[in-house]
Amino acid sequence: MLLRSPVETVPWVRCEQCRTLTYAKRFVRELRVCPECGRHSRLTAAERIAQLLDEESARPVAVSRAVRDPLRFVDDRPYRERHQEAVARTGMECGVLVVRGRIEGHPVVLAVMDFRFMGGSLGAAEGEAVTTAAETALADRVPLVVVTASGGARMQEGAVSLMQMAKTSNAYAALDRAGLLTVTVITDPTYGGVAASFATLGDVVLAERGARMGFAGRRVIEQTIREELPEGFQTAEHLLARGLVDDVQPRVELRPALRRLLAATGGVRAGWDGGRTDPVERDVTRLAERPAWDVVQTARDVGRPTTTDHLGHLLDGFCELRGDRSGADCRAVVAGIGLLDGLPVMGIGHQKGHTTRDLVAHQFGMPSPAGFRKAARAMRLAEKLGIPVVTLVDTPGAYPGVEAEENGQAVAIAENLRLMGGLRTPIVAVVTGEGGSGGALALAVADVVLMSANAVYSVISPEGCASILWRDAAAAPRAAQSLAIDARSLLAQGVVDGVVPEPPGGSQQDPVAASELLHDAVTAALAGLLGRDADDLVRQRVRRFRGFGRADGEVTAS
């Protein structure tokens, strides 16, 4: 394996972007990133392996021989000659290196593409290498990490090259069925058949700063539609804003990011009990009565802890997941993986904010369809990995707008309700602030549903109910009382299973203490669910919701 960098043979290196000269040894030491402008020069596959894996942990994985020239292709030169030149120039048999190794002690299988080898194009040998990497991860029962760098499918191999897209995608499907984590690291460039197959099928997709990714390249698109594309189109930052990658990191931060992700999805599972005292109140007679409208005002206080505040306290090493993978990232929903006292947990919740700027950025906690689809994506990943889900509900309701309706707001909510009803992993939901209608329920179909003492949960806002039924928004306090939206009333109805106490005066008075109480409540709830048979979990969850509205209050088990 060639680990020596070509820049070590010259004393100075000139940046191709800003033209600054940098001492070659410093350039290598800084992972070939320009210290002046931050441009990330390409790494070889061997350099990338050395950067990401623990020292001396890399062990090559043998890859079966693939056909090299199925069409005996010739343009102005025979393809066989071009291929032989690539082999001689890089010292590689194909454009992908596959190794077993460790990242901060966590075992992985790593496959790395090398752009020097015919532009990183996807041929039969490269497809075989990526598929072998997936099969090795499956055999070893360890995560698969793939680093991409490719111009697309290799034209000289015709349909054989095209078939590698399906071949590698099927290999990823096997990892999905086995519940094994897959991670993609997108580097510059990643296009065509690679982008449209295994590169974007990773459970988590990280992008190196400055990377570009797409199916068609910028020039092809501009020539086809005869329009100039916006600045930054298809860049890592553009992809993040569009919900197509989970994070963008400079090269030096990729290894720590992978380490956090591997740690968060590893954790302790067997025998976990949390070891905390359950603070949840389940006896309605022990809860003080309060005017519902007073509770509404407290629930809406911008000083109350947000989802990110709570998750920051509950989950160590939180790794946020961004986007719905369909072209949007709704910031009104936050999702990610972290460790709850050592237990891997998928945390999901509505996100508001403490300032006007934050509230606007997060749409006042009102999700678009992309927000619900992001939550669904996170829940499916939790189910695949076999980790529990904790949802925190705090929303006035789903975002009402033309774009939301055109993008399927009702469908997105309905699909979440169905998904959560059948999700084969424990779910604990806590209404921490406002629980507004279907936008709240879309994150609250759970095995255990709790409510903070000063939270509210309702089919409609008091103002909306007052305007419709009383024809007077000023009747909102009366509507709130009639709707019975406070925690005490909802516990009495059996809509929630318990009430999480808050510090005196409400969570906004002592956010840290509030998060600690929530931590204890969630931990105790999960301890009672872990280890239960998945079929039984789903059956009891469905039974719970099946009983709402029945006059006899009884449901026959199915």
C-alpha positions, 0 to 999 in steps of 0.5 A: 500500500503506497503511503508516501505523498507525491508532494514530499518530493518537492520543497514547496507546493503552490495552491491551485486556488489562491496560488499561495506557496506552502512548505511541502512538509507542512502541506502534508502535515495539514492533510493537503489543505491550503493553510491560506484559503482552506482548499482541500486538495485530493488525497490518494486512497492510501493517504485517506486510509492513513488519515482515518484509521488508527495507526497500523490497524489497516488490513487489506481485504482481498477482492476477486478479479473482475473483467477488465475490457468486456467490450475491447473498447477503443476510442483514440486509444485502446481502453486496455492501454489506458487501464494499464497506465492507471495501474502503473501510475497509481500502483493500484489494481483498481480505483478502490482500496478495501481494508479492515481497520479501526477508528479510535478503537471501533472496528470498521470495513473501509472502502476508499475511492482514488480519483487518480485511477481513471477519474475514480470511474465506476467499472466492474473492478470498482463495483466488485471492490465496493460489494466485497467491502459490504460483504466483508462488513456483513460477515464481520458484523461491523459498520461499513465506511465508504469514501467516494471520489468519482466522475461517474460510471466508466463508459468504456465498460458499457452496460457492465459498468452500469450494472455495478450501480445495482450490484452495489445497491443490493449489497447495501440492502443486505447490510440494511437487513442485517442492521449494520451501520453504513456511512458515506464520506463524500469527497470532491468530486462524486458524480453520476453512477456512484452518486446514484447508487452506494454513495447516497445509500449510506445511513449517514452521509458526511461531506468533506468541505468543498466537495461536490456531488450530483447525478449530472455535472454542472456543465451538462446541466447548463448545456441541457437547460441553457441556463447558468446555475447559481454559485455554490450549486452541488457543493457540500454546503448546498447539499446540506441545506437541501437535506441531502447530507448530514454534515459538512466537515473540514478534512481534519474533523472527519475522523473525530466525526466518524469516531463520535458516530461509531461511539453513539451507535455502539454503546452498551445495550445488554443489561442496561437499566439506567439506574435512576429514580423514576420521578413521574407522577401517575396518580392524578389525585396528587396533581394540583388543579390549575386554570388551563389558560395559565398552563398554556401561557407557561407552555409557550414561555420562550425561556423553556428548554428546547429540544436541543437544550434537552438533548444536549443534557440527555445524550452524550456525543449527539450526532445530528442527522440532517434532511429528508433525503428528498431535497429539504431540511426542515429546521423545525425538527431536530434528530440525531443519535447519542448515548443516554447513560451509555445506551444508544438512543435516537432523539427526535423533537420539535425545535423552537428557539429562545430568540426571535431570530431562532424562532424564525429560523426554526419556523416557530417549531412548526414542521413542514413535510420535510420535517416529518419525513426527516423524523421518519428517516431517523426512526427507520434508522433506529429500527434498523440499528435496534436502538430506542427512540425518544421524541420530544414534542413542542409545537403549535402544530404543523406548518400551515402554508401553500408550499407545505400543502403542495408538498404533502403535509397531510401525507407526511403526518399520516405516514408518520402515524402509521410508521410509529404504530408499527416501529419495531423498537421501543418509543418514549414520547414526552410532550415538553411544551405545546402539543399542537394537534396532528403536528404533535401526534406525528411524533407521539405514537409511542409505547409510553407517552409522558407530559411535562407538568406545564405542557399542553396537548390538544386537537386545536389551539385554544384560539383556534377553537374559540374562533370557530366555536365561540366566534371570538378569539377572546374566548380562548381561556374558556376554550382551553378549559373546555378542551381539557388540554393540561397534563392533569386532565389528560392523565385522567383521560388516559391520553398520557401515562404520567406527568414529569414534574418541573422545577418550581415556577416551571422549566423556564425557571431552572432549565438544567433541573428540568432537563435532569427530571426529564432525563430521569423520567425517560431513563425509567421509561426505557428501562421498562421497555428494553428487552421486550419482544418487538412483536409484543411492543407493537401489539401493545402500542396498537392496543393502547391507541385502539382503546381511545374512544371506546365506551367500554374502554376494553380492547381485545388483543389481536 
